[in-house]
């Protein structure tokens, strides 16, 4: 008995542990992005506030159950990155044994267990499911509730019909299953509205397999009435929110949407070539088609005939896979953003993977039958091809999996941006987050100096930029403009253009999902800042270098985050003159080794201080700030290098110092790996 039980549980247990390990792997590789920061924001709110937002669907378009769950979770576990993502890890892991059990109950028999093992393995390793099992959002919870509701639906219908035929089981057992089904349906709807699309698949399945069965339809209808009653408080807000974006066209882009979902479900964010993406998706679709269309061999029948399996199980799998996107296509008639994100359709993925697994096992079984019936049983047909049927889906699931933790797949890099600002911003600086509703992820991470502002929700032609931005610029020597999602709130980039037209640039960097630019409203002063290192370098023509600051003296030669592929060293120079200057100048900074070889060159920008305020306009005793980013050669060997400053005149000729030397050494820079 014990050995028999162990044989039954070792596969789902091993696959569950595998999936748990994969979901824990690199859990903090990605920064929390905007949506995850919103989860933390709502979870930090009071329960009445969460319920108010969740039932209105105005400030946030998602129901409240996940936020409530995370609210109570964080009271015990905190709201660090690992803590807020761990519930999704656990829920995503629980999906693995559930898929195994669902598949066994659907198909039965020894081959049914093979399908279940392969489907569970694909669930454990699927890039899309792994991605959303590592995200502090409701999608892992939604797909688990949707799949669990389907399991209860299967048990409820099967036990109800078995009771009709006088087969074993307690009389109240079907009632408990129907109750579980209803609770999962309600919890799913209050987690994510698209889990409700599975209810339509269940109804279609009963219509096609139990059209005249009152014993199946009556409890199903009563359960749905209970679900509708409990969902009623959210129903009106759902209807209102669904019409705000206006209608779309269901036919326009139909095949593009289908490919969009298919590639997401198979390779997701992996940086694969288009040909390899097509092959991976094609292989999975091919196996899925075999699974749902090819008649199943007799080996798929249950060995225990006393247990009745669902009628036409692959029909149910097909409906669960296709009904959500098909229903969303019809929803386009009312809501043009019904296909807002691939993640909304995560409830369909388990059924795709079950279909793929069924196709692989079905095909492998038929190949063995062919080999057996042929008599001579060749090795290729008997062993090699059936093994390939199992290995191909696993292989094309594993190939894109590591790419989910690659630079090309990075989420919005708020953590890294906050770290950069903490290292480079000063207490007197301003940090303007634009648009204002993207402030939550930066506020989650940022613990550095500077005063933060969140001023504009959106910028349109009539928006008053002048007043607020003038006030901010007048109070701070440097303004850091942190932008994200401006394609929605400021598509013409008017806020950035306002600063660029008035002040010289300090620096710019472009981490994934963001753009960070700094401008220097206080680039003209009458003294050298306290943090600057004094220098006394006089160039011909009375141009003086009087100081510099270098916030970071150890840099990497390469960079895959802020400005790939090169690392940068930022330098702030301070200039002055003892008399009126008669021509324009352009400073530069080089990174050189002991032999004088150049390994880094400062970038030239059109709106630096020497362009915004040409040298002939300077007044004696003014101190002019100019900022340069030194772009390193990505193959610069580790070691110590020297930063040197030089100046060119308007003709491009290098200007010597009064002592005849051309460059001023500043400090030593350590290039690290």
C-alpha positions in Angstrom: 0.0 0.0 0.0 2.8 2.4 1.0 4.8 1.6 -2.1 1.8 2.0 -4.3 1.1 5.4 -2.7 4.7 6.5 -3.2 4.6 5.5 -6.8 1.5 7.7 -7.3 2.9 10.8 -5.6 6.6 10.9 -6.5 6.1 12.4 -9.9 3.8 15.3 -8.9 5.9 15.9 -5.8 9.2 16.0 -7.7 7.7 18.3 -10.4 6.2 20.5 -7.7 9.6 20.9 -6.0 11.2 21.5 -9.4 8.7 24.3 -10.1 9.2 25.8 -6.7 12.9 25.9 -7.2 12.5 27.5 -10.6 10.2 30.1 -9.2 12.6 31.0 -6.4 15.5 31.3 -8.8 16.5 34.9 -9.4 13.4 36.1 -7.6 14.8 39.6 -7.2 16.6 39.8 -10.6 13.9 42.2 -11.8 13.0 45.4 -10.0 9.5 45.9 -8.9 7.8 47.6 -11.9 4.9 50.0 -11.8 2.1 47.5 -11.5 3.9 45.6 -8.7 4.5 48.9 -6.9 0.8 49.6 -7.1 0.1 46.3 -5.5 2.4 47.3 -2.6 0.7 50.7 -2.5 -2.8 49.3 -2.2 -1.6 46.5 0.2 -0.3 49.3 2.5 -3.7 51.0 2.5 -6.5 50.3 5.0 -9.0 47.6 4.3 -11.9 50.1 3.8 -9.7 52.0 1.2 -8.9 48.8 -0.6 -12.5 47.8 -0.8 -13.5 51.3 -1.9 -11.0 51.2 -4.8 -11.7 47.6 -5.6 -15.5 48.0 -5.9 -15.3 51.3 -7.8 -12.8 50.1 -10.5 -11.9 53.8 -11.0 -8.5 54.4 -9.5 -7.5 50.8 -10.2 -9.3 48.6 -12.7 -8.8 45.4 -10.8 -11.0 43.8 -8.1 -9.9 43.8 -4.4 -9.3 40.2 -3.4 -5.5 40.0 -4.2 -4.8 43.4 -2.6 -6.7 42.3 0.5 -4.7 39.1 0.6 -1.4 41.0 0.2 -2.5 43.5 2.8 -2.7 40.7 5.5 0.3 38.9 4.1 2.6 42.0 4.5 1.4 42.5 8.1 3.2 39.2 8.9 5.9 39.0 6.2 6.7 42.7 5.5 6.8 44.3 2.1 10.3 43.7 0.8 10.8 42.4 -2.7 11.0 38.8 -1.7 8.1 39.1 0.8 5.6 40.6 -1.7 6.5 38.2 -4.4 6.5 35.1 -2.3 2.7 34.6 -2.4 2.8 34.4 -6.2 5.7 31.9 -5.9 3.6 29.7 -3.7 0.4 30.0 -5.7 2.2 29.4 -8.9 3.8 26.3 -7.4 0.5 24.9 -6.2 -0.7 25.1 -9.8 1.7 22.2 -10.7 0.1 19.4 -8.7 -3.3 20.8 -9.5 -2.6 20.4 -13.2 -1.4 16.9 -12.6 -4.6 16.0 -10.7 -6.8 17.7 -13.3 -5.2 15.8 -16.1 -5.4 12.4 -14.3 -9.1 13.0 -13.6 -9.8 14.1 -17.1 -8.0 11.2 -18.9 -7.3 8.4 -16.5 -5.5 5.3 -17.2 -1.7 4.7 -17.3 -1.3 7.0 -20.4 -3.4 9.6 -18.7 -0.8 9.6 -15.9 1.9 10.1 -18.5 0.0 13.1 -19.9 -0.4 14.4 -16.4 3.3 14.1 -15.6 4.3 15.9 -18.9 1.6 18.6 -18.4 2.9 19.2 -14.8 6.5 19.4 -16.1 5.5 21.9 -18.7 3.6 23.9 -16.0 6.6 23.9 -13.8 8.9 25.2 -16.6 6.6 27.4 -18.7 8.3 30.8 -19.1 5.0 32.7 -18.9 3.8 31.0 -15.8 7.2 31.3 -14.1 7.3 35.0 -14.9 4.0 35.7 -13.3 4.8 33.4 -10.4 7.6 35.9 -9.7 5.5 39.0 -9.8 3.6 40.7 -7.0 0.4 40.7 -8.9 -2.8 38.7 -9.0 -2.2 36.6 -12.0 -0.8 33.5 -10.3 -3.8 33.6 -7.9 -6.2 34.0 -10.9 -4.9 31.0 -12.8 -4.8 28.9 -9.7 -8.4 29.8 -8.8 -9.6 29.3 -12.4 -8.0 25.8 -12.6 -9.2 24.9 -9.1 -12.7 25.9 -10.1 -12.5 23.7 -13.2 -11.5 20.8 -11.0 -14.5 21.3 -8.8 -16.7 21.6 -11.9 -15.4 18.3 -13.1 -15.9 16.6 -9.8 -19.4 18.1 -9.4 -20.7 17.1 -12.8 -19.1 13.7 -12.6 -20.4 12.8 -9.1 -23.8 14.3 -10.0 -24.1 12.1 -13.1 -22.7 9.1 -11.2 -25.3 9.5 -8.5 -28.0 9.4 -11.2 -26.7 6.1 -12.3 -26.6 4.7 -8.8 -22.8 4.6 -8.5 -21.1 4.9 -5.2 -20.4 8.1 -3.2 -22.3 9.9 -0.5 -25.4 11.8 -1.5 -24.0 15.2 -0.2 -20.7 14.9 -2.1 -21.9 16.6 -5.3 -23.3 19.4 -3.2 -19.8 20.0 -1.7 -18.2 20.1 -5.1 -20.8 22.5 -6.4 -20.2 24.7 -3.4 -16.4 24.6 -4.0 -17.0 25.4 -7.6 -19.1 28.5 -6.7 -16.6 29.7 -4.2 -13.7 29.4 -6.6 -15.7 31.2 -9.3 -16.5 34.1 -6.9 -12.9 34.3 -5.6 -11.6 34.2 -9.2 -13.9 37.1 -10.2 -12.8 39.1 -7.2 -9.2 38.4 -8.1 -9.3 39.1 -11.9 -12.4 39.6 -14.0 -11.1 37.4 -16.8 -11.3 34.3 -14.7 -15.1 34.6 -15.3 -14.5 33.7 -19.0 -13.9 30.1 -17.9 -17.5 29.9 -16.7 -18.6 30.4 -20.3 -16.4 27.4 -21.3 -18.0 25.3 -18.6 -21.4 26.2 -19.8 -20.5 25.4 -23.4 -19.1 22.1 -22.4 -22.4 21.1 -20.6 -24.3 22.4 -23.6 -22.4 20.1 -26.0 -22.2 17.0 -23.7 -25.2 17.1 -21.4 -27.7 19.2 -23.3 -30.8 17.5 -21.9 -29.5 16.5 -18.5 -31.5 18.3 -15.8 -29.4 16.7 -13.2 -26.3 18.5 -14.5 -27.9 21.7 -15.5 -30.0 22.5 -12.4 -27.1 22.5 -9.9 -24.9 24.3 -12.4 -27.5 27.0 -13.0 -28.2 27.4 -9.3 -24.5 27.7 -8.6 -24.1 30.4 -11.2 -27.1 32.3 -9.7 -25.2 32.2 -6.4 -22.1 33.5 -8.1 -24.0 36.2 -9.8 -25.6 37.3 -6.5 -22.2 37.5 -4.8 -20.6 39.3 -7.8 -23.5 41.8 -8.0 -21.7 44.5 -5.9 -18.9 44.6 -8.5 -21.1 44.1 -11.6 -22.2 47.6 -12.2 -18.7 49.0 -11.9 -17.4 46.3 -14.3 -20.0 47.3 -16.9 -19.2 51.0 -16.5 -15.5 50.5 -16.7 -15.8 48.2 -19.7 -17.3 50.9 -21.9 -15.0 53.8 -21.0 -12.4 53.1 -23.7 -15.0 52.9 -26.5 -15.6 50.1 -28.9 -13.1 48.4 -31.1 -13.2 46.1 -34.2 -13.1 42.3 -33.4 -11.9 41.5 -36.9 -9.1 43.9 -37.2 -5.8 42.3 -36.1 -7.4 39.0 -35.3 -4.5 36.9 -36.5 -2.0 39.3 -35.0 -3.7 38.9 -31.6 -3.7 35.1 -31.9 0.1 35.1 -32.7 0.7 37.6 -29.9 -0.9 35.3 -27.3 0.7 32.2 -28.7 4.2 33.5 -28.7 3.6 34.9 -25.2 2.3 31.6 -23.9 5.3 29.7 -25.3 8.5 31.9 -25.3 7.3 35.1 -23.5 10.2 37.6 -23.0 13.0 35.4 -24.1 15.4 37.3 -26.5 15.1 34.6 -29.3 15.2 35.2 -33.0 11.9 35.4 -34.8 12.6 32.1 -36.6 13.3 30.3 -33.3 10.3 31.9 -31.8 8.2 30.6 -34.7 9.6 27.1 -34.4 9.0 26.9 -30.7 5.5 28.2 -31.0 4.8 26.0 -34.0 6.0 22.8 -32.2 3.8 23.5 -29.2 0.8 24.3 -31.5 1.4 21.1 -33.5 1.4 18.9 -30.4 -1.7 20.7 -29.0 -3.6 20.1 -32.3 -2.6 16.4 -32.1 -3.9 16.3 -28.6 -7.3 17.7 -29.3 -7.9 16.4 -32.8 -6.3 12.9 -33.0 -8.5 10.1 -31.6 -7.0 8.7 -28.5 -5.6 5.2 -28.4 -7.3 2.6 -26.2 -4.5 2.9 -23.7 -6.0 6.2 -22.5 -9.1 4.4 -21.1 -9.3 4.1 -17.3 -8.1 0.8 -15.9 -10.8 1.1 -13.2 -14.1 1.0 -15.0 -16.0 1.8 -11.9 -14.9 5.4 -12.1 -16.5 7.4 -14.8 -14.4 10.0 -16.4 -15.9 13.1 -18.0 -17.4 12.8 -21.5 -15.1 14.1 -24.3 -12.4 15.5 -22.0 -10.4 17.1 -24.8 -13.4 19.0 -25.8 -13.4 20.6 -22.4 -9.7 21.3 -22.7 -10.2 23.0 -26.0 -13.1 25.1 -24.8 -11.1 26.2 -21.7 -8.2 27.2 -24.0 -10.2 29.0 -26.7 -13.2 30.5 -24.9 -11.4 33.3 -23.0 -9.7 34.9 -26.1 -12.8 34.2 -28.2 -15.0 35.9 -25.7 -12.6 38.8 -25.4 -12.8 39.2 -29.2 -16.5 39.7 -28.9 -15.9 42.1 -26.0 -14.0 44.3 -28.4 -17.4 45.4 -29.7 -17.8 47.3 -26.4 -14.2 47.7 -25.1 -11.3 48.4 -27.5 -8.8 47.4 -24.8 -10.3 44.0 -24.1 -6.8 42.6 -25.2 -5.0 45.0 -22.9 -2.3 42.5 -21.9 -1.3 38.9 -22.5 -1.4 38.3 -18.8 -5.1 38.7 -18.7 -5.4 35.4 -20.5 -3.1 33.4 -18.2 -6.2 31.3 -17.2 -5.9 29.6 -20.6 -2.3 28.4 -20.3 -2.8 25.2 -18.3 -5.2 23.9 -20.9 -2.7 24.7 -23.7 -0.1 22.7 -21.8 -2.5 19.8 -21.1 -3.3 19.7 -24.9 0.4 19.7 -25.7 1.1 16.9 -23.3 -1.8 14.9 -24.6 -0.6 15.3 -28.1 2.9 14.3 -27.3 1.8 11.1 -25.4 -0.8 10.3 -28.0 1.7 10.5 -30.8 4.3 8.5 -28.9 1.8 5.8 -28.1 0.7 5.5 -31.7 4.3 5.3 -32.9 4.8 2.4 -30.5 1.6 0.7 -31.7 2.8 1.0 -35.3 6.1 -0.4 -34.4 4.5 -3.3 -32.5 2.1 -4.1 -35.3 4.8 -4.1 -37.9 6.5 -7.1 -36.3 10.1 -6.1 -36.6 9.8 -3.1 -34.3 12.7 -0.9 -35.6 14.6 1.1 -33.0 13.7 4.5 -34.5 10.0 3.9 -34.5 9.9 1.9 -31.2 12.1 4.1 -29.1 13.7 7.2 -30.8 10.6 8.9 -32.2 8.4 8.3 -29.1 11.2 9.7 -26.9 11.4 12.7 -29.2 7.6 13.3 -28.7 8.3 13.7 -25.0 11.5 15.7 -25.3 10.4 18.2 -27.9 7.8 20.1 -25.8 10.2 20.1 -22.8 13.1 21.3 -25.0 11.1 24.1 -26.5 9.9 25.1 -23.0 13.4 25.1 -21.6 15.1 27.1 -24.4 13.3 30.3 -23.7 13.2 29.9 -19.9 16.7 31.4 -19.1 15.9 34.4 -21.2 13.4 35.6 -18.6 16.3 36.7 -16.5 18.3 38.5 -19.2 19.0 42.2 -19.8 16.7 42.1 -22.8 13.8 41.0 -20.7 14.3 43.4 -17.8 11.3 45.0 -16.2 11.2 48.7 -15.5 14.5 49.3 -13.6 13.1 51.4 -10.7 15.4 49.8 -8.1 18.5 50.6 -10.1 17.3 54.1 -11.0 16.7 54.8 -7.3 20.2 53.6 -6.5 21.7 55.8 -9.1 19.8 58.9 -7.9 20.8 58.1 -4.3 24.5 58.0 -5.4 24.4 61.1 -7.7 21.7 63.5 -6.5 22.5 66.0 -3.8 20.3 67.2 -0.9 19.6 70.5 -2.7 18.5 68.9 -5.9 15.0 68.3 -7.1 13.7 64.9 -8.4 10.6 65.4 -10.6 8.7 62.2 -11.3 6.7 62.4 -14.5 3.8 61.6 -14.8 2.9 61.9 -11.2 1.1 58.5 -11.0 4.4 56.7 -11.7 5.8 57.9 -8.3 4.9 54.7 -6.4 7.8 52.5 -7.6 10.4 55.3 -7.0 9.0 56.0 -3.6 9.2 52.3 -2.8 12.9 52.2 -3.4 14.3 55.7 -3.1 16.0 56.5 0.2 18.5 59.2 -1.1 18.8 62.9 -0.9 16.9 65.5 -2.8 13.3 66.8 -2.7 10.8 64.8 -4.9 8.0 66.3 -6.8 5.1 64.6 -8.7 3.4 67.5 -10.5 1.6 66.5 -13.7 -0.8 63.6 -14.2 -0.7 64.2 -17.9 0.4 67.0 -20.3 -1.7 68.3 -23.1 -1.6 71.3 -25.3 -3.3 73.6 -22.7 -1.3 72.3 -19.7 0.5 75.1 -17.7 4.1 73.9 -17.5 5.6 77.3 -17.1 4.3 78.1 -13.6 5.1 74.8 -11.7 8.4 74.1 -13.5 9.6 77.6 -13.0 9.0 77.3 -9.3 10.8 74.0 -9.1 13.8 75.2 -11.2 14.1 78.4 -9.2 14.5 76.5 -5.9 17.0 73.9 -7.0 20.4 74.0 -8.8 19.8 70.6 -10.5 16.5 69.0 -11.5 16.4 65.3 -12.2 13.5 64.4 -14.5 12.4 60.8 -14.1 10.0 59.7 -16.8 8.1 56.5 -17.4 4.9 55.7 -19.4 5.1 59.1 -21.0 3.6 57.6 -24.2 0.3 57.8 -22.3 0.7 61.0 -20.3 3.1 63.2 -22.3 3.5 61.7 -25.8 5.1 64.9 -27.1 7.6 65.0 -24.2 6.7 68.6 -23.4 8.0 68.5 -19.9 11.5 67.4 -21.0 11.4 69.9 -23.9 10.7 72.7 -21.4 13.9 72.0 -19.4 16.0 71.3 -22.5 15.1 74.7 -24.0 16.2 76.6 -20.8 19.0 74.8 -19.0 22.1 72.8 -19.9 22.0 69.0 -19.6 23.8 67.3 -16.7 23.4 63.7 -17.8 20.9 61.3 -19.3 20.4 57.6 -18.9 17.8 55.2 -20.2 17.3 52.2 -17.9 14.6 49.8 -19.1 11.2 51.4 -19.0 12.5 54.8 -17.9 14.3 57.9 -19.0 16.3 59.9 -16.5 17.6 63.3 -17.5 19.2 65.9 -15.3 19.3 69.7 -16.0 21.2 72.4 -14.2 19.1 75.6 -13.6 21.8 76.8 -11.2 24.7 76.4 -13.7 25.8 80.0 -13.1 26.9 81.0 -9.6 29.4 83.3 -8.0 31.4 80.7 -6.0 32.8 77.2 -6.2 30.5 74.7 -4.4 31.8 73.2 -1.2 31.8 69.7 -2.5 34.1 70.6 -5.5 37.8 69.9 -5.6 39.6 73.1 -6.3 41.8 73.4 -9.4 43.9 76.3 -10.7 44.3 75.7 -14.5 44.6 78.7 -16.8 44.2 78.2 -20.5 45.2 80.7 -23.1 42.6 83.3 -23.6 41.9 83.6 -19.8 39.6 80.5 -19.6 40.1 79.0 -16.1 39.2 75.6 -14.8 38.6 76.2 -11.1 37.3 72.9 -9.8 35.6 69.6 -10.4 33.5 66.9 -8.8 33.5 63.2 -9.7 30.7 61.3 -7.8 32.1 57.9 -8.5 35.7 56.9 -9.0 35.2 53.2 -9.6 33.4 52.4 -12.8 32.7 49.4 -15.0 33.9 49.4 -18.6 30.7 47.9 -19.8 27.1 48.5 -18.9 23.9 46.6 -19.8 21.4 48.7 -17.9 21.7 52.5 -18.2 23.5 53.1 -21.5 24.6 49.8 -23.0 27.2 48.7 -24.0 29.6 51.2 -22.3 30.2 52.3 -18.8 30.2 56.0 -18.0 32.2 58.2 -15.6 30.4 61.5 -14.8 32.5 64.6 -14.4 31.3 68.1 -13.3 33.7 70.9 -14.2 33.6 74.5 -12.9 35.0 77.3 -15.1 35.6 81.0 -14.7 37.4 83.9 -16.4 39.3 87.0 -15.2 38.3 89.0 -18.2 35.9 89.0 -21.1 36.4 86.0 -23.4 36.4 86.6 -27.2 35.6 83.2 -28.5 33.6 80.0 -27.8 35.2 76.9 -26.3 34.4 73.3 -26.0 35.8 71.2 -23.1 36.4 67.5 -23.3 37.5 64.8 -20.9 39.5 61.7 -21.7 40.3 58.6 -19.7 43.9 57.6 -20.4 46.3 54.9 -19.2 49.9 55.3 -18.1 51.0 55.2 -21.8 48.6 58.0 -22.8 46.3 55.7 -24.7 42.7 56.9 -24.6 40.1 54.4 -23.2 37.2 56.8 -22.7 36.0 60.0 -24.4 33.4 62.5 -23.1 30.1 62.6 -25.1 29.2 65.8 -26.9 25.7 67.2 -26.3 24.1 70.0 -28.1 22.7 71.5 -24.9 25.7 71.5 -22.5 26.6 74.7 -20.6 29.1 75.9 -23.3 26.3 75.8 -25.9 23.6 77.1 -23.7 25.7 79.9 -22.4 28.7 80.6 -24.8 31.9 81.8 -23.2 31.8 85.3 -24.7 28.6 85.9 -22.6 30.4 85.1 -19.3 31.1 87.8 -16.8 34.3 87.9 -14.8 34.1 86.1 -11.4 31.1 84.0 -12.5 31.5 80.3 -11.9 30.0 78.2 -14.8 29.1 74.6 -14.3 29.5 72.1 -17.1 28.8 68.4 -17.0 30.3 65.6 -19.1 29.8 61.9 -19.3 32.9 60.0 -20.2 32.0 57.0 -22.4 34.4 54.1 -21.8 35.5 51.5 -24.3 33.6 48.3 -23.3 36.8 46.3 -23.5 38.8 48.6 -21.2 40.9 46.3 -19.0 40.5 46.6 -15.2 43.0 48.9 -13.6 43.8 52.5 -12.8 43.4 55.3 -15.3 43.6 59.0 -15.2 40.9 61.5 -16.2 42.3 64.5 -18.0 40.6 67.7 -19.2 41.3 69.7 -22.4 39.7 72.5 -24.3 39.1 73.2 -28.0 38.4 76.5 -29.5 35.7 77.4 -32.1 37.9 76.0 -34.9 38.4 72.6 -33.1 42.0 73.4 -32.3 43.1 72.3 -28.9 43.9 75.2 -26.6 47.0 75.0 -24.4 47.4 76.1 -20.9 49.5 79.0 -20.0 52.5 76.7 -19.3 52.1 75.1 -22.7 50.6 71.7 -21.6 47.4 70.6 -23.4 45.6 68.7 -20.7 44.9 69.0 -17.0 45.0 65.7 -15.0 42.1 65.5 -12.5 42.0 62.2 -10.6 42.5 58.5 -10.8 39.6 56.3 -11.9 39.5 52.6 -11.1 38.0 50.4 -13.8 36.5 47.3 -12.3 34.9 44.2 -13.7 
